[in-house]
C-alpha cells in the first residue's frame, strides 16, 4: 500500500462485479444497509484505502441503490475517502441522477454490447462507435462532468461461429494469431469470427478519451500481452 501511494497510485476496494451475488439485494435494504456502510468505511480506513468502488450492475441496481450510495458517500467523505462506480449504458435507466452525483468519478464499461450470452447476435462487442455514443450520452444527456468519466477498454474478445460463441483474452489472441494486435477482428480456424480491440483502436479510443473524458480504465490487466503487443503500453504512449 505504501509503495503504491508513494508512486501516486490510488487503491480502492471494489464490491459487486458483473456476477454479484443475489445477497446484495438484501444487504442494501433498510435493515442491513447501515451495517454494510459501516463495515466498508472501516475497511477503507483500517487498510488506508483511497476509497470504495461500487460495481453493482443490472438488477443489483434496485430501489435501494440510491439510498446506499448516498449514505456511503456521506460516511466516506469525512474520512477523506472517495467513492467511484462502474456503470454501463445498457442499464442507464436504473441509475438516478442523484445517485450519479454521489460519485467522485465513474468508469464506463464500454464493452459487452453482445457476447456469448447472445450467440444469435454476432458482431463487435466494443466498437469505436460505442465509445463515442457512451461518452456523448453520459456527458450530454445525463450531464456528468467529462473529467469525472473514464472510458472502459476491453482486454478480451468474443468469437461467433457455427458452434456458438466463445471468449478469449487479448494476450491469447495475439499469441495464437500473428499480427492480430494490428486488427480488430479475425477469422478463426473453425470459421468463427473473433472481435476484439487491437492496438490501433485502443490508441484511437485513448485519443477520444483525452478529448471527451478524464481518462480510461480497462478490464482487465491479466488479459494484456507482453512487449510490443501490450495494450497497456499502447495506452500509455497514446496518453502522453
Secondary structure as GFF3:
##gff-version 3
##sequence-region A 1 240
A	DSSP	alpha_helix	2	6	.	.	.	ID=ss1
A	DSSP	beta_strand	12	16	.	.	.	ID=ss2
A	DSSP	alpha_helix	23	27	.	.	.	ID=ss3
A	DSSP	alpha_helix	33	46	.	.	.	ID=ss4
A	DSSP	beta_strand	51	55	.	.	.	ID=ss5
A	DSSP	three_ten_helix	58	60	.	.	.	ID=ss6
A	DSSP	alpha_helix	65	77	.	.	.	ID=ss7
A	DSSP	beta_strand	82	87	.	.	.	ID=ss8
A	DSSP	three_ten_helix	89	94	.	.	.	ID=ss9
A	DSSP	alpha_helix	97	101	.	.	.	ID=ss10
A	DSSP	beta_strand	105	108	.	.	.	ID=ss11
A	DSSP	three_ten_helix	116	118	.	.	.	ID=ss12
A	DSSP	alpha_helix	128	136	.	.	.	ID=ss13
A	DSSP	pi_helix	137	141	.	.	.	ID=ss14
A	DSSP	three_ten_helix	146	148	.	.	.	ID=ss15
A	DSSP	beta_strand	149	154	.	.	.	ID=ss16
A	DSSP	beta_strand	156	161	.	.	.	ID=ss17
A	DSSP	beta_strand	164	169	.	.	.	ID=ss18
A	DSSP	alpha_helix	170	176	.	.	.	ID=ss19
A	DSSP	three_ten_helix	180	182	.	.	.	ID=ss20
A	DSSP	beta_strand	185	187	.	.	.	ID=ss21
A	DSSP	beta_strand	193	195	.	.	.	ID=ss22
A	DSSP	alpha_helix	199	212	.	.	.	ID=ss23
A	DSSP	beta_strand	215	219	.	.	.	ID=ss24
A	DSSP	three_ten_helix	221	223	.	.	.	ID=ss25
A	DSSP	three_ten_helix	227	229	.	.	.	ID=ss26
A	DSSP	alpha_helix	231	239	.	.	.	ID=ss27
###
